[in-house]
Amino acid sequence: MPCGMTWTGTLLGTPIGDVGVLLGCQKRIIVCWKFLPARERRRIGERRRRVSELEREQRGFRLQIYAYLKVEIWLLLCSIVLLLCDCAMDLNSGFGDKIAQNFDANTLPMDVVAIEDDDLSLGEVDDLSSRKYVSPGSTTRGSEKRYRDGRIQSKRFHCSREGFYSKNGEKNDDGSFCSKQKRKSMFTRCGCPAMIVVKHTKGSIYEITLFIEQHNHRFASADGKKFLKANRSMTVAHQNFAFDCSKVRIGPARAFGLMKEFVGGYDQIGATVVDFKNWNRDLKNIIGNADAQVILNKFQSLKDSSNGRFYYEHDVDESGKLTKLFWADCVGRRNYDVFGDVISVDATFSTNKYNMVFVPICGVDNHRKCVTFGAGLLSKEDIAHYKWIFQALLNCMGRHPLCILTDQCAAMKQAIADVFDKEKTRHRLCMWHIMKKFPSKVGVVLAMDGGFLSKLKPFVWGENLDISEFEAGWKSLMDEFKMTDNEWLCDMYICRHLWIPAYFKEDPLLGILRTTSWSESANSFFSHYHQPGDTLSQFYLRFETAMDKQRNINSDLNHKSNVAFPSTDTELFLEKDAAELYTREIFYKFQKQVRDACFHLVIKDMSGVEVKKFVLHDLKAAKEFQVLHILENHKLECSCRMFERIGLPCSHLILALKQVPVHKLPRHLVLNRWMKNAEKNATRFVSSTSSDDKEKFSVIVNDIWFDFNSCMGLAGDNKEALDLIQSCLKDVKQKLRGWKFEGKLVVGNKKDVVEKFIGSEIPVNIEVKPPN
């Protein structure tokens, strides 16, 4: 074919005999009527009389290949082209054989799309048939036959409205259908005859053996085309977006609304809100009964990839159903090694579809923020289940905490006593849970108006009180308000060693936590991510998202503490030294003690040479305290026991240090748990540097998004820059489409996509069943 000559089609809906086939040469050549059989001339004439001008306007568009023509007309037109090119071919001498020899994928002109013997090329034909040859205002469905070796023998492309709906349901004895209340629905099939049939001939060539163009229904309007099935699909981009939204508790409807804002309009989304909802439904259905096995396989994969630093345990009942689950990753175990001296445990509900109780194990980090060490799911809240999770915690962390803070759960109290060594771990009850019960137990009028609570609080919350001072104050109040016979108050007095601060004064660091507000805060934090209908796989994915946010906050605070230097209130070297050692939040607490040492303490007596003894009067507490200072090693001890309780020097120790030439805080008074970058000083459970292919893939995807957002930021509102980005993206998109046609890009089925999202294969053989 001469250079520059292309093949073009005609306008769909325009009689072929009127216009013929337009050859894209220097001039138009019209196919003469004499080349068309009489049958075709009659058919074209009848169609010309039927087709209206409005129908031609709606359906008219320029074709790029001769796929809508019957094989006889297509061969005839090819012979004309060859005749014009070679000027030596006889139309009646073996033309069909020469066409089969000359026309293949390599010799077809640029505008002619070859139909190859693979799904890709046939998929291209499917796309062309649905959008061009059948009609741009309808969709298609297909059927195919294959050879024994799997190659496609023939394929049909029908209009989506082909055929009729049949009634499905149970029949009565007389053959009639049972009358059942069914969902109201509308039928779209109307027996449309439009179709294209292709058949394999030889080699990699398919020929069009049948083409019926006429539809018997109206086409979709311009506004309705976006609702056609051919124009709707949950692509990987849609699935990724919906899945990422679900991890932060954004449902499919809201995710659909967000995507509309991102792309600029509903017409640009390429899917409907129902498609988003169906994808969320399919995600759960594909996991199905393999939910428990999937999460355990994921945990095992995490354990293998981290060289055992990820830890998990599980237990099942006699029927093989999951009843108990505990896990902790490398970061959580490392945090426990640094901040696990005091932990808080509080269960919460309505976090998953199985009604399993969610039990996060929390503590306080060096910024006085909640830190999660591990978590568990329990099917029941009884002694046996709590004993199991506490034992799993010990097995995972390798050491006892100094104190466990809980509410007044009797099962948890007994489990702690059975699992933990009383010499190593003390159990403390939440003071807030107890104090909020006072109005209901002693009466609102007495508690509020009678002044009972206002007089009780100094004895309950006072940290500087001795045990004898508390007991004397309690007894006097009970006698004053005649509450000695109150049964609940008697019970609280019997267990006073579990919640009154005076009884924890001598034990190290037990004053860090007095209430389970940290666990309450953690439960509230996680409630923004979990939903009652979550599967176990969804639950853990959202748990990971919540942990990422919690740890990102910690990283931000670490950064601010490292790069910023807080202002000091005095010229003391001790205060400047503390600003370099402590995190910002802890330094502010130390700074308050410095101010108290300067303005609220009076030295009443000072004695000794090598061992200094100070008697100090605290104006704020209205009480005297004693401080011992060994000058040789700067070992200090104060009767207020603040350093023992929370690990920070009190104002009394600071005043004693001011009396000697000391420029830095003695390092035995600086605990690692309050220092900057305290986690880096942990020697156990160091994070693994190895990463699997999924993590590397995630890094690549994140880098691509970052680069794209950087380009958009650089472009700003500059139209030329935005046109450049759009042009480059179109080139990349075209190249990727080419790869897809060549088979280099393979899109997996729904099961493969779900497995990629959840990070674990969905097993065929299920050993552990989901909970009830």
C-alpha positions in Angstrom: 0.0 0.0 0.0 1.4 3.4 -0.9 2.7 5.5 2.0 0.1 7.8 3.5 -2.8 5.6 2.5 -5.0 4.5 5.4 -8.2 2.6 5.6 -11.3 4.3 7.0 -14.8 3.2 7.5 -18.1 5.0 7.1 -20.7 6.6 9.4 -22.6 4.0 11.4 -26.2 4.4 10.5 -25.5 5.9 7.1 -26.3 3.6 4.1 -23.1 2.1 2.8 -24.3 2.2 -0.8 -24.7 6.0 -0.6 -21.2 6.7 0.7 -19.3 3.6 0.2 -16.0 3.0 1.8 -13.8 6.1 1.9 -10.1 5.4 1.3 -7.9 7.9 3.0 -5.9 8.8 0.0 -5.6 12.1 -1.8 -9.2 11.7 -3.1 -12.3 9.8 -2.2 -13.2 6.7 -4.1 -16.7 5.4 -3.8 -17.5 1.7 -4.0 -19.7 1.2 -7.1 -23.0 -0.5 -6.7 -22.0 -3.2 -9.2 -19.5 -4.6 -6.7 -22.3 -5.3 -4.2 -24.6 -8.3 -4.5 -28.2 -7.6 -5.2 -29.1 -8.9 -1.7 -26.9 -6.3 -0.1 -28.2 -3.5 -2.3 -31.8 -4.4 -1.3 -30.8 -4.5 2.4 -29.0 -1.2 2.3 -31.9 0.4 0.5 -34.3 -0.7 3.1 -32.1 0.4 5.9 -31.6 3.8 4.3 -35.4 4.4 4.3 -35.7 3.3 8.0 -32.9 5.3 9.6 -33.8 8.8 10.6 -31.6 11.8 10.6 -31.8 11.9 14.5 -30.6 8.3 14.7 -27.7 9.0 12.4 -26.7 12.0 14.5 -26.8 9.9 17.7 -25.0 6.9 16.4 -22.8 8.3 13.6 -19.0 8.1 14.1 -16.0 7.2 12.0 -14.9 3.6 12.1 -11.2 2.6 12.1 -11.6 -1.0 10.8 -14.0 -2.9 8.7 -15.3 -5.1 11.5 -18.9 -4.2 11.0 -18.9 -5.4 7.3 -19.7 -8.9 6.3 -16.8 -11.0 5.2 -17.9 -10.8 1.5 -17.9 -7.0 1.4 -14.7 -6.8 3.5 -12.9 -9.0 1.0 -14.3 -7.0 -1.9 -13.0 -3.8 -0.5 -9.6 -5.3 0.1 -9.4 -6.4 -3.5 -10.1 -2.8 -4.6 -7.3 -1.6 -2.4 -4.9 -4.2 -3.8 -6.1 -3.3 -7.3 -5.3 0.4 -6.7 -1.9 -0.4 -5.2 -0.7 -3.0 -7.7 -2.9 -2.3 -10.7 -2.3 -5.8 -11.7 -4.7 -8.1 -9.7 -7.6 -9.9 -11.3 -10.6 -9.8 -9.0 -11.8 -13.2 -10.2 -8.5 -15.1 -9.9 -7.9 -16.6 -6.5 -8.4 -13.4 -4.6 -9.5 -15.2 -1.4 -6.3 -17.2 -1.2 -4.1 -14.1 -1.7 -6.0 -12.2 1.1 -5.3 -15.1 3.5 -1.6 -15.0 2.6 -1.0 -11.3 2.6 -3.1 -9.9 5.5 -1.8 -10.8 9.0 -0.9 -8.8 12.1 2.3 -7.5 10.5 1.0 -6.4 7.1 -2.3 -4.7 8.1 -2.3 -0.9 7.8 -2.0 1.1 10.9 -5.7 1.9 11.3 -6.7 -1.8 10.9 -6.7 -3.6 14.2 -5.7 -7.2 13.9 -7.6 -9.8 15.9 -4.9 -12.1 17.3 -5.3 -15.6 18.8 -5.2 -14.6 22.5 -7.4 -13.1 25.1 -5.7 -9.7 24.8 -6.6 -9.2 21.2 -10.0 -10.6 21.7 -10.5 -8.4 24.7 -9.6 -5.5 22.3 -12.3 -6.7 19.9 -14.7 -6.8 22.9 -13.8 -3.3 23.8 -14.2 -2.1 20.2 -17.5 -4.0 19.7 -19.0 -2.6 22.9 -17.9 1.0 22.3 -18.0 1.3 18.4 -19.4 -1.5 16.3 -22.5 -2.5 18.2 -23.2 0.9 19.6 -21.8 3.6 21.8 -25.1 3.8 23.7 -25.3 0.2 24.9 -23.0 -2.5 26.3 -22.1 -6.0 25.2 -21.8 -9.5 26.6 -19.9 -12.4 25.0 -19.7 -16.2 24.7 -17.0 -18.3 23.2 -16.0 -21.8 22.1 -12.5 -23.2 22.6 -10.4 -25.9 21.1 -9.1 -28.7 23.3 -5.8 -26.9 23.7 -7.5 -23.9 25.1 -7.4 -21.6 22.0 -10.5 -19.7 21.2 -12.4 -21.2 18.2 -15.1 -18.6 17.9 -16.6 -15.8 19.9 -19.8 -13.9 20.0 -20.3 -10.3 21.1 -24.0 -9.7 21.9 -25.7 -6.5 22.9 -26.2 -6.5 26.7 -30.0 -6.4 26.1 -30.0 -9.7 24.1 -32.4 -12.4 25.2 -35.1 -12.4 27.8 -35.3 -12.9 31.6 -36.7 -16.3 32.7 -38.7 -16.9 35.8 -36.7 -18.8 38.5 -38.4 -20.2 41.5 -40.3 -23.1 42.9 -43.4 -24.4 41.1 -46.7 -25.7 42.5 -48.1 -29.1 41.6 -50.1 -27.6 38.7 -46.9 -26.2 37.2 -47.4 -22.6 38.2 -44.8 -20.6 40.0 -45.2 -20.1 43.8 -46.3 -16.6 44.7 -43.4 -15.3 46.9 -42.7 -11.7 47.8 -39.7 -10.7 45.9 -37.6 -7.6 45.6 -39.0 -5.2 43.1 -36.7 -5.0 40.1 -36.7 -3.8 36.5 -35.6 -5.9 33.5 -33.4 -4.6 30.8 -33.3 -7.5 28.4 -35.6 -7.1 25.4 -34.2 -9.6 22.9 -31.9 -7.3 21.0 -30.5 -9.1 18.0 -27.3 -6.9 17.5 -24.2 -9.0 17.5 -20.8 -9.7 16.0 -19.4 -13.2 15.5 -15.8 -14.0 14.9 -14.4 -17.4 13.9 -10.9 -18.7 13.8 -9.7 -19.5 10.3 -6.0 -20.3 10.2 -2.8 -19.2 11.9 -3.6 -16.2 14.1 -6.4 -14.8 11.9 -10.0 -14.5 12.9 -12.7 -13.5 10.4 -16.0 -11.9 11.0 -18.7 -14.3 10.0 -21.8 -12.5 11.2 -22.6 -8.9 11.9 -26.1 -7.7 12.9 -26.1 -4.0 13.5 -29.7 -3.1 14.1 -30.9 -2.7 17.7 -34.5 -2.9 18.8 -34.3 -0.5 21.8 -33.3 3.1 22.6 -29.7 3.9 23.5 -28.6 5.4 26.7 -28.7 9.2 26.9 -25.5 11.2 27.3 -26.2 11.6 31.0 -27.0 7.9 31.4 -23.9 6.5 29.7 -21.9 6.6 32.9 -24.3 4.1 34.4 -23.9 1.5 31.6 -22.0 -1.6 32.8 -19.3 -1.1 30.1 -18.5 2.3 31.5 -18.5 1.1 35.1 -15.8 -0.9 36.7 -14.0 -1.1 40.1 -10.5 -0.7 38.8 -7.4 -1.3 41.0 -7.3 2.5 41.6 -10.9 2.4 42.9 -10.3 -0.7 45.0 -7.1 0.8 46.5 -8.9 4.0 47.3 -12.0 2.3 48.9 -9.7 -0.1 50.8 -7.5 2.7 52.2 -10.6 4.7 53.2 -12.0 1.6 55.0 -8.8 1.5 57.2 -9.6 4.9 58.6 -13.3 4.0 59.1 -14.6 5.8 56.0 -17.4 3.7 54.5 -18.0 3.0 50.8 -20.6 5.8 50.4 -18.3 8.4 51.9 -15.4 7.1 49.9 -17.4 7.4 46.8 -18.1 11.1 47.7 -14.4 11.7 48.4 -13.4 10.3 45.0 -15.9 12.5 43.3 -14.2 15.5 44.8 -10.8 14.2 43.8 -11.6 13.5 40.1 -13.9 16.5 39.6 -17.4 15.0 39.1 -19.5 11.9 39.1 -19.0 11.4 35.4 -15.2 11.0 35.9 -15.4 8.3 38.6 -16.1 5.4 36.4 -18.1 3.6 39.0 -21.2 4.1 41.1 -21.8 4.1 44.8 -23.3 0.6 44.5 -20.1 -0.6 43.0 -18.2 0.7 46.0 -20.6 -1.0 48.4 -20.5 -4.2 46.5 -16.7 -4.2 46.6 -16.8 -3.8 50.4 -19.3 -6.7 50.5 -17.2 -8.9 48.3 -14.1 -8.2 50.4 -15.9 -9.9 53.4 -17.5 -12.6 51.3 -14.2 -13.7 49.7 -12.6 -14.1 53.1 -15.6 -15.9 54.4 -15.0 -18.7 56.8 -11.3 -18.5 56.4 -11.2 -15.3 58.5 -9.5 -16.8 61.5 -7.1 -18.8 59.4 -6.2 -15.8 57.3 -5.2 -13.6 60.3 -3.1 -16.5 61.8 -1.4 -17.0 58.5 -0.7 -13.3 58.3 0.8 -13.3 61.9 3.0 -16.3 61.0 4.2 -14.5 57.9 5.0 -11.4 60.0 6.8 -13.6 62.5 8.9 -15.2 59.8 9.8 -11.9 58.1 10.9 -10.3 61.4 13.0 -13.2 62.5 10.7 -14.0 65.3 10.4 -10.5 66.7 6.7 -10.4 65.9 5.0 -12.5 68.6 1.5 -14.1 68.7 -0.4 -16.8 70.5 -3.9 -18.2 69.9 -6.2 -20.8 71.4 -9.2 -22.7 70.1 -12.1 -24.5 71.7 -13.0 -28.2 71.2 -14.7 -27.5 67.9 -11.6 -25.7 66.5 -13.0 -22.2 66.7 -10.8 -19.3 67.7 -11.4 -18.1 71.3 -8.2 -16.3 72.3 -5.7 -14.3 70.4 -2.7 -12.1 71.5 -0.1 -10.3 69.4 2.7 -7.8 69.8 5.0 -6.5 67.1 8.7 -5.6 67.4 8.1 -1.9 68.2 5.5 -2.8 70.9 7.9 -5.3 72.6 10.7 -2.7 72.5 8.5 -0.1 74.0 7.5 -2.5 76.8 11.2 -3.0 77.4 11.6 0.8 78.1 8.2 1.9 79.4 6.7 -1.4 80.6 7.3 -0.8 84.3 3.6 0.2 84.8 0.8 -1.0 82.5 -2.9 -0.4 82.2 -5.5 -3.0 81.1 -9.1 -2.2 80.2 -11.3 -4.2 77.9 -13.7 -2.7 75.3 -16.5 -4.1 73.2 -18.2 -3.7 69.7 -15.0 -3.8 67.7 -15.6 -6.9 65.4 -18.4 -9.0 64.0 -17.7 -11.9 66.4 -18.3 -9.7 69.6 -14.8 -10.7 70.8 -13.5 -8.4 73.6 -10.6 -6.2 72.6 -7.9 -5.9 75.3 -5.1 -3.4 74.6 -2.1 -3.5 76.9 -1.1 0.2 77.4 1.4 2.3 79.2 3.0 5.8 79.4 5.9 6.8 77.2 8.6 9.5 77.7 6.2 12.2 76.4 3.5 11.1 78.9 1.4 9.8 75.9 -0.3 6.5 75.7 1.8 3.7 74.2 0.4 0.3 73.2 2.6 -2.7 73.9 0.3 -5.4 72.6 -3.3 -6.4 72.3 -5.6 -9.4 72.5 -9.1 -10.6 71.5 -11.0 -12.8 73.9 -14.4 -14.5 73.4 -15.2 -14.2 77.1 -14.4 -12.0 80.1 -13.8 -14.7 82.7 -10.8 -15.8 84.8 -9.6 -18.4 82.4 -9.5 -16.1 79.5 -7.7 -13.3 81.4 -5.2 -15.8 82.9 -4.4 -16.9 79.3 -3.8 -13.4 78.0 -1.7 -12.3 81.0 0.4 -15.5 80.6 0.8 -14.7 76.9 2.0 -11.2 77.9 4.6 -12.7 80.2 5.7 -15.2 77.5 6.1 -12.4 75.0 7.8 -9.7 77.0 10.0 -11.9 79.2 9.6 -9.9 82.5 7.0 -8.9 85.0 5.7 -5.3 85.1 6.1 -3.4 88.4 2.4 -2.6 88.5 -0.8 -3.4 86.7 -3.7 -0.9 86.8 -7.2 -2.2 86.1 -10.8 -1.4 87.0 -12.7 -3.4 89.6 -13.2 -6.4 87.4 -13.3 -9.4 89.7 -12.2 -11.9 87.0 -9.2 -9.7 86.1 -8.2 -9.3 89.8 -8.2 -13.1 90.3 -6.3 -13.7 87.0 -3.6 -11.2 88.0 -3.2 -12.9 91.4 -2.8 -16.3 89.7 -0.4 -15.4 87.0 1.9 -12.6 88.3 4.4 -12.9 91.2 3.2 -10.8 94.1 6.8 -10.0 95.0 7.4 -8.5 91.5 4.1 -7.1 90.4 1.5 -5.1 92.4 -2.1 -4.8 91.3 -3.7 -1.3 91.6 -7.3 -0.3 91.1 -8.3 2.7 89.2 -9.1 5.6 91.6 -11.4 7.3 89.1 -13.7 4.3 88.8 -14.0 4.1 92.6 -14.5 7.8 93.2 -17.2 8.2 90.6 -19.3 5.6 92.5 -19.3 7.6 95.8 -22.4 9.7 95.0 -24.5 6.6 94.2 -23.2 4.7 97.2 -23.4 7.4 99.9 -26.2 9.5 98.4 -26.0 12.5 96.1 -27.1 15.0 98.7 -24.6 13.9 101.3 -21.8 13.5 98.8 -22.2 16.9 97.1 -24.2 19.3 99.3 -23.0 17.8 102.6 -19.4 18.3 101.8 -18.4 14.7 102.2 -16.5 14.4 99.0 -14.7 17.7 99.3 -13.4 16.6 102.7 -12.5 13.1 101.6 -10.5 14.0 98.4 -7.4 15.4 100.3 -7.1 12.1 102.1 -7.7 9.9 99.0 -5.7 11.9 96.4 -3.0 13.3 98.6 0.4 11.8 97.6 2.4 13.2 100.5 0.3 11.6 103.1 1.6 8.7 105.2 -0.5 5.6 105.8 -1.3 6.7 109.4 -2.4 10.1 108.2 -4.8 8.6 105.7 -6.3 6.1 108.2 -6.8 8.8 110.8 -8.5 11.1 108.3 -10.7 8.4 106.9 -11.9 7.4 110.4 -12.6 10.9 111.4 -14.8 11.5 108.3 -16.7 8.2 108.8 -17.5 9.3 112.4 -18.4 12.8 111.4 -20.9 11.8 108.7 -22.0 8.6 110.5 -20.9 6.3 107.6 -19.3 3.6 109.7 -22.1 1.1 108.8 -22.0 1.7 105.1 -21.3 -1.7 103.6 -19.7 -0.3 100.3 -17.4 2.1 102.2 -16.3 -0.7 104.5 -15.4 -2.8 101.4 -13.5 0.0 100.0 -11.6 0.5 103.2 -10.7 -3.2 103.4 -9.2 -3.1 99.9 -7.6 0.4 100.5 -4.1 -1.0 99.8 -5.2 -1.5 96.2 -6.1 2.1 95.4 -5.0 4.7 98.0 -1.8 6.4 97.0 -0.3 6.3 100.5 0.0 2.5 100.2 2.1 2.8 97.0 4.4 5.5 98.3 7.4 3.3 99.0 7.3 1.3 95.8 9.3 2.6 92.8 7.4 4.2 89.9 4.0 3.1 91.1 2.8 6.6 91.1 3.1 7.1 87.3 -0.4 5.7 86.8 -3.3 6.1 89.3 -6.3 5.7 86.9 -7.1 3.7 83.8 -7.6 7.0 81.9 -4.8 5.9 79.6 -6.6 2.7 78.7 -9.9 4.7 78.4 -8.1 7.1 76.1 -6.7 4.2 74.1 -10.1 2.6 73.7 -11.6 5.9 72.6 -8.7 6.2 70.1 -9.2 2.8 68.7 -12.9 3.3 68.4 -12.3 5.8 65.7 -11.0 2.9 63.5 -12.9 -0.2 64.4 -16.5 -1.0 63.6 -18.8 -3.7 65.0 -19.1 -5.5 61.7 -15.3 -5.9 61.0 -13.9 -9.2 60.2 -10.7 -10.2 62.0 -8.6 -9.3 59.0 -10.2 -5.9 58.7 -9.9 -5.4 62.4 -6.1 -6.0 62.3 -5.6 -3.8 59.3 -7.4 -1.0 61.1 -5.5 -1.7 64.2 -2.2 -1.3 62.2 -3.5 2.0 60.9 -4.3 3.2 64.4 -0.8 2.1 65.6 0.8 4.0 62.7 -0.9 7.2 63.8 0.0 6.6 67.5 3.7 6.0 66.6 3.7 8.9 64.1 2.7 11.2 67.0 5.5 9.8 69.1 8.0 10.4 66.2 6.7 14.0 65.9 7.2 14.6 69.6 10.7 13.1 69.4 11.6 15.4 66.6 10.4 18.5 68.4 12.2 17.5 71.5 15.5 17.0 69.6 15.4 20.1 67.4 13.9 22.6 69.8 15.3 23.9 73.1 12.8 25.0 75.7 13.2 28.3 77.5 14.4 28.2 81.1 13.0 30.2 84.0 16.3 30.5 85.9 20.0 30.6 85.4 20.5 27.3 87.2 22.9 24.9 85.5 20.6 22.1 86.7 17.7 23.5 84.7 19.7 23.8 81.6 21.1 20.3 81.9 17.6 19.0 82.4 16.4 20.8 79.2 19.1 18.8 77.3 18.2 15.5 78.9 14.4 15.3 79.2 11.7 15.4 76.6 9.7 18.6 76.4 6.7 17.4 78.5 8.9 16.0 81.2 11.1 19.1 81.3 8.1 21.3 82.0 7.3 19.1 85.0 10.9 19.4 86.2 10.8 23.1 85.6 7.8 23.4 87.9 9.8 21.7 90.6 12.6 24.2 90.0 10.3 27.1 90.5 8.9 25.6 93.7 12.5 25.1 95.0 13.3 28.8 94.4 10.1 30.3 95.7 8.1 27.9 97.9 10.7 26.3 100.2 12.4 27.5 103.3 15.4 25.8 104.9 14.7 25.4 108.5 17.8 23.4 109.4 20.9 22.1 107.7 23.5 19.9 109.4 26.3 17.4 108.7 29.5 17.5 106.7 29.9 14.5 104.5 26.2 13.7 104.8 24.1 16.8 104.6 20.7 16.7 106.3 18.1 19.3 105.4 14.9 20.2 107.1 12.7 22.1 104.6 9.3 23.7 105.1 7.1 23.5 102.0 4.9 26.5 101.9 2.5 25.0 99.3 2.0 21.7 101.1 2.2 23.3 104.5 4.4 20.5 105.7 8.0 19.8 106.6 10.3 17.4 104.6 13.7 15.9 105.3 16.4 15.5 102.7 19.7 13.4 103.1 22.5 14.3 100.7 25.7 12.2 100.5 28.2 14.6 99.1 30.7 11.9 97.8 28.4 10.4 95.2 25.5 12.9 95.4 23.1 10.3 96.4 19.9 12.0 97.7 16.8 10.8 99.5 13.7 12.9 100.3 10.9 12.0 102.7 8.2 13.0 100.1 9.4 10.0 97.9 8.5 11.8 94.7 11.5 10.4 92.9 10.7 6.9 93.9 7.0 7.3 92.9 7.4 8.9 89.4 11.1 9.0 88.7 11.5 12.8 88.7 13.6 14.8 91.2 11.4 16.8 93.6 11.8 20.5 94.5 13.3 19.4 97.9 16.2 17.5 96.1 16.8 20.4 93.8 17.1 22.8 96.7 19.6 20.5 98.3 21.6 20.3 95.2 21.7 24.1 95.0 23.6 24.3 98.2 26.7 22.5 96.7 28.7 23.3 93.5 26.8 20.9 91.1 26.4 21.9 87.5 24.7 18.8 86.3 22.0 16.5 87.6 23.4 13.4 89.1 22.7 10.7 86.5 21.2 8.3 88.9 18.4 10.9 89.3 17.7 10.8 85.5 15.7 7.8 84.4 16.0 6.6 80.8 12.2 6.3 80.5 11.9 10.1 80.6 14.9 11.0 78.4 14.9 12.0 74.8 15.0 9.0 72.4 14.6 6.6 75.3 13.7 3.8 72.9 17.1 3.9 71.2 18.7 2.8 74.5 16.7 -0.4 74.5 18.9 -3.4 73.6 16.2 -6.0 73.2 13.7 -6.4 70.3 15.7 -4.2 67.9 13.7 -3.7 64.7 14.6 -5.9 61.8 16.0 -4.2 58.8 15.0 -7.0 56.4 11.9 -6.4 54.3 9.8 -8.6 52.0 8.7 -8.0 48.5 5.3 -6.6 49.7 7.1 -4.0 51.8 9.4 -3.0 48.9 6.4 -2.8 46.6 4.6 -0.5 49.1 7.7 1.7 49.3 7.7 2.0 45.5 4.1 2.9 45.4 4.5 5.5 48.2 7.5 7.0 46.3 5.4 7.3 43.1 2.6 9.1 45.0 5.2 11.4 46.6 6.8 12.2 43.3 3.4 12.9 41.7 2.3 15.2 44.5 5.6 17.0 44.3 5.1 17.6 40.6 1.6 18.9 41.2 3.0 21.2 43.9 5.7 22.5 41.7 3.2 23.1 38.8 0.7 25.0 41.0 -1.7 26.9 38.9 0.6 27.2 35.9 -1.4 25.9 32.9 1.7 25.1 30.8 3.2 23.0 33.6 -0.1 21.2 34.2 -0.4 20.5 30.4 3.1 19.0 30.6 2.2 16.7 33.4 -1.0 15.7 31.7 0.9 15.0 28.4 3.5 12.8 30.2 0.8 10.9 32.0 -1.1 10.2 28.8 2.1 8.9 27.2 2.7 6.6 30.2 -0.9 5.5 30.2 -0.7 4.7 26.4 2.5 2.7 27.0 0.9 0.7 29.8 -2.1 -0.1 27.7 0.3 -1.4 25.1 1.9 -3.6 27.7 -1.5 -4.8 28.7 -2.3 -5.8 25.1 1.0 -7.6 24.9 0.3 -9.5 28.1 2.9 -7.9 30.2 0.4 -6.6 32.7 -1.9 -9.1 34.2 -4.8 -8.1 36.5 -5.7 -10.7 39.0 -9.1 -11.8 40.0 -11.0 -10.6 43.1 -9.4 -13.2 45.3 -5.9 -12.2 44.2 -6.7 -8.5 44.9 -8.1 -9.3 48.3 -5.0 -11.3 49.2 -2.8 -8.4 48.2 -4.8 -6.0 50.3 -4.9 -8.1 53.5 -1.3 -9.3 53.1 -2.1 -13.0 53.3 -3.2 -15.8 51.1 -6.8 -17.1 51.6 -6.2 -20.8 52.4 -8.3 -23.6 51.0 -7.8 -25.9 54.0 -9.1 -24.2 57.1 -7.7 -25.5 60.4 -8.9 -22.7 62.7 -12.5 -21.6 62.3 -13.8 -18.1 63.1 -15.4 -17.5 66.5 -19.1 -17.8 67.0 
